[in-house]
Amino acid sequence: MTRFTLGANLCFAINRFPEPDAWAQLVGEQMGLRSVQLVSDLLHPFWPEDILARQTEAIREATARYGIEVHSLMTGTFSRTNHLMFPQDDLRALWFRFFQRFIDLGVALGARTVGSHFGILSMRDVSHVDRYRERLDEAIRLWQELSFYAQERGLEYLFFEPMSVPRENGYTIAHARELHERVNARVGVPVRFCLDVGHAPHPLERDPYPWLEALGADAPLVHLQQTEAGHSRHWPFTAEYNAQGIVDPQRVLETISATGIEDVWLGFEILHRERYEQEAQVIPDNVESAAYWRRFLPVDGEWGRG
């Protein structure tokens, strides 16, 4: 049987709850969860070392106080840039160093893994066959180099998240699988998937469940959001949105478990727009979402139909 851990990606905390005590209390006491995925907006590798040291210590203290583990680190909203696919050589080198420091921060916080999207191509590069091939080959090589660095530092694996359009990579099941196979041809630690139940972007592949079926055996992380078909709404799992959405917790758990994967972290990735009407809903929507999923996964650990 598959062991599941229900947790939260900290995207909801960006600029709302930047204090570690604030998001740790919300996750640990109000949502009743024991695991988080820290995003780089809250601990950014480009910050000066003294600030990183103080913030890392504050996170360690807050998570210990509320009984939370930092399961993984992932890039966030403000760092959704080209990364290892920048057209400029010096910027690719800069982001390679970013990921090395990100790995170091993950190790300092006891995380199992660190990851991001695979890389984003410029419009120019994705439109030119030779430039596309060059950028893709280089990104694969850089991910492979990072995997050996991660091995030296003691992480279990790295991960990338399939995204939405061709220049963001992993936009179809076949393309995501091709990237996975190519990068894992030579690695220190494995490079695995982080799937998202709202990322079924291709017009012929807009049902999220075939993605879980096809790639779930290599996806130890899955982002949870309520959404409608063909979109990535990042809605909460509240009564209002569950009535409109296509993400059914029972079916998600059954589909993932059927792949035979042993251990999966399920993390809420719920987003609220910066609108007056939504600001007050951030906490209650996250709390209700956690309570809703606990009806299907009452405790972390091995799961079965009963």
N, C-alpha and C positions, 0 to 999 in steps of 0.2 A: 504493500500500500504506500501511497505517497504521503509524506509528512508536509504539512502546510504551516506556514507562519504568516499571520495577518499583521501587517504593519502600515506605515504611512510614509510616502515620499513627502519631504518637507517643502514642496513648492508653495503650499498654502501659507507658509510662514514668512516668505520673502517680503520684506518691508513692512509686514504687519506684526510679526513676532520675531524680530531678529535676536532678542535676548534668549539664550539657551534655556534659562529657567522657564520662560513663557511657553515655548513650544514643547518642552519636555513635560511640563505640568498638563498641558492640553492633551498631549498624546497619552501620557501615563495615567492620569487621574480621570480626565473627562471622557476620552475615547476608550480607555481600558486596554490599550495596546502596549506591547513591550518591545517594539522594534521599529527603527526608522531608517530611511534612506536619506542621508544628508546631502544637500545640494550645494554646489560650489558658490552660489550666491551668499551662503551663510558662512562659508569658510573658503575664501578664494586664494588659490595658490599664488596669485600675483601680488598679494598683500605682503608687506615687509615681514621679515622673520619674527621680529619681536611681537608684532600684533598677532601673527599666526600662533605663536606660542601661548599668548594669553588667551586667545579665543579657544584654542584646542583644550587648554586646561579648564576653561569655563564649561565647555561642552562635556568633558569627562565628569566634572563635578555634578552638573545638572542631570546627566543620564544616570549616574550612580544614585542620586537622590531619589529619582522617580522609577528606578528599576528598569531602565531601558537599555537595549543594546543598539549600537550603530552597526546595522547589518552591512551597509554598503554606502559608497559615495558615488554621486553622479553629477555631471555638469547640469547647469540650471538655465533659467530663462535668459539671463544677461550674458551668458557665454555660449549661446546657440549661434556660433559662427562657423566658418569653414574648417577650423581646426587643422587636421592633418591633410586637408585638401586645399589649403590656401594656394592660389597660383604663385605667390611669391615665396622663394626659397627661405628667406629669413623669417617669415611669419610661420611657415611650417616648422622650422627649427624652434621658434619661440613656443609654439603650442606643444611640441614634443617635450620641452622642458616643463611646461605647465603640467602635463600628465605625469611626468616623473615625480614632481612635487606633490601632485594629487595622490599618487600611490603612497608616498611617504606619509601624508596626512591620514590616509586610510589605515595604514599600519599603526600609526600613533593612537588611533581611536579604536583599535581592535576590530576593524571591519574585515569581512571576508573577501570583498571584491570591490573593484572600482570600474566605472564605465561611462559611456556617453553614446551619442550617435556615432556612426562610422566615420563621418566626414561629409562636408557639403561642397559640391562643385559650383564654381561660378557659371553663369549662363554661357560665357564664352567657352569654357572648358567642356561643358557637357554637350555643346553643339559641334565640337570638332573631334573627329574620330581619334586622331593621334594624340591630341592633348588629353582627351578623356582617358585613353588607355594609359598614358604616362602618369596622370594623377592617381588613377585607381591602383596601378602597380606600386606606386610610391607609398600610398596610404596603407596598403597591405603590408609592405615591408616595415613601415614605422610601427604598425600595430604589433607585428611580430617582435620587433626590438623591444617594445614596451612589455611584451609578455615575458621576456627573459629578465627584464628589470623587476617585474612583479614577482617572478620566481625567486630572485635574489632577496627580495624584501619580505617574502613569506606569505603573499596572498594566495588564495586558492585558485582564482581564475580572474580574467577580465571579461567584460561584456559590452556588447553594443546593441542599440535599439533600432530595429527596422523603422524607417520613417515613411514619408508620405508621397514624395514625387521623385522622379528619376534622379535628379541631381542631389537628392538627400540620401539615396542608397537604401537598398532593402525594400523597395516599393512594391515588389511582388514576392510571392513565396519562393519562386525559382531564383530570383536575384538574391534574396536574403540567404538562401541555401548555398548559392554559388560563392558569395562572400565568405560565408562561414567555412566552407570547405577549403577555399584558397588560403585564408589566413591561418587556418589550423594545420596546414601542411608542414609548417615549421614553427613551433612555439615552445616557450618555456612552460608557462601554465596555459591551460586551454582558454580560448576566447569563445564565450557563449552568448546566447541571446538574452535580451530583456524584451519580452513581448508586451504589447499593450492591446487590450481588448477593443480599443477604439481605433487602432491603426490597421485598417483594412482598406487601403486607399485606392487601389487600382479598380477601374470600373467593372472589371470582370471578377474581382476578388473582394467584394465588399461585405462578405459574411465573416465575422471574426473567428468563428468556430473552426473552419478549415485551417486557419493559421495556427491555432492551438494544436489541432490534430497533426499537422504536417511538421511543425517546428518545436512543439512542446517538449519533446524528449531532450532537447538541447537548450531549454529555457528555464533556468532555475530562478528567474525573476519574472513576474508578470505585473504590469501596472493595471490598476482597476479604475474604471470610470463608467458612469452610466452614459449612454449615448444612443443616438438613433442611427439607422443604417446609412452608411456612406458619409458619416461625419465623425469627428473626434471632439465631442462636445465637452468632455471633462465635467459632466454633471455629477452632482452627489447622488447617492442612493437613498433618496427620500421618496415618500409616497407619490408626490407629484411627478417626479422624473421617472420613477420605476414604471408608472403607468404608460409612459411614452417610449421608454428605452427598450433595447434589445438584449441587454446584458443580464442574464439569469444566473445567479450564484451557483445554484445546483448544477446547471449544465456546464458552467465553467469548471467547477471542481471535478465533475465526472469526466469531462473531455481531457483535462490535464492528467488526471489519475490514470486514464486509459493508455496514455503514452508510456507508462512504466517509469517515469522519472521519479527519483527517490525523494528529493527535497526541493520545495518550491517556496519562495518568498512572494507573497501577494501584497502589493502596496497600493494604497489609495493615491491617486493622482487627480485630485479634485481642484478645479480652478474657479475662482469667482472674479468677475470683472470689477474694475474699480468704479462701481456705480453706487450711488447713495443707497438704493434699495437693497443691494446685495451685501454691503459691508457687515451689517448686523447678522447675516445668515452664515458667515464663515464658520463660526464655532458650532452652532446647532446643526448645521448640515453635515459637518464632519462627524459629530457625535452620533447623529442618527444613522449615518452611513455605516459606521462601525457596528452599531447595535443591530442593524439589518443583516449584515454579513455574519454576525455571531449567531444568528438563527440557523445558518447553514454550516458554520464552522465554529461550534461552541467553544472549543479550546484549540490552541496550537498543538500540532502533533499529527499522528497518523489519522487519516480520514477514510471513511468508508460509507457506503449508503446506509449502514445501520445493521 
